[in-house]
Amino acid sequence: MVARIIERVERAAIAPSQGHSVHEYLEEPLKEVHESPYLIIYQFSDAEFRVVTLVHFKEPLERKRLTSR
């Protein structure tokens, strides 16, 4: 499972704009990709790609998981 998540993060880092906006927090500059059963939440700029959190899809995505940016 860890190898699959790492591979998915690496693919997202290559094409970060391909991710979906985080539906719970559309006002945030975040994207998400799925590696079932997890959601990988990240942000990116021209200079940086950073995973913000990893959450099981059945867990609520609480704002406090996004604030340690």
N, C-alpha and C positions, 0 to 999 in steps of 0.2 A: 504494500500500500504506500509506504514512504517513497519508494522509487517512482511510483505512478504520479504522486503529488509533485515530486521534484521535476519530473519530465513535463508535467502540465505547466508548472511555473516557468520553466525554461522556454516552452512554446509561447506562453503569454508574453514573456519578456521580449521575444523576437517581434511580435505583432501585438503590442498592448492595446491598441485601439479596437481590436477585434472583440474585446470583452464587452459584457453588458453593463449598463448602469446598475447600481445597487438600488433596487426598487424601494426599499425601506427608507433610503436617504438620498433621494434624487438631487438634493441641493449640495451634496458633498461631491468633490471631484474624485470619485472612486469608481472602479470597475470590478466586475466579478467574472470568474470562470468556474466551471464545475468539473470536479473529478469525484464522481459519485462514490460515497455519499457526502462529500464535502464541497463547500463553497470556498474559493480562494479569493479574498478581497484584497485589492491592490490599488496603488496610485502610481502615476508615472509622469515624467516630464521628458524633455529632450535629453536631459543629463542623467536621469535616475529612474529606476524601476524598483519599487519597494512593496513587498507583501505587508499588508497592514494586519490581517488576521486570517485565520483558518477556522471555519465553523462547520459543524455537522448541520446538514440541511434541516433537521428537525428542531434544532435549537433556535430560540429567538435571537436575532441579531441586535444586541443592545448597543446603544451609542457609546457606552463606556469601553467597549472593545475597539472602538475606532479612535478614541481620544488620545492614545499614547503615541500619536504621530509626532 
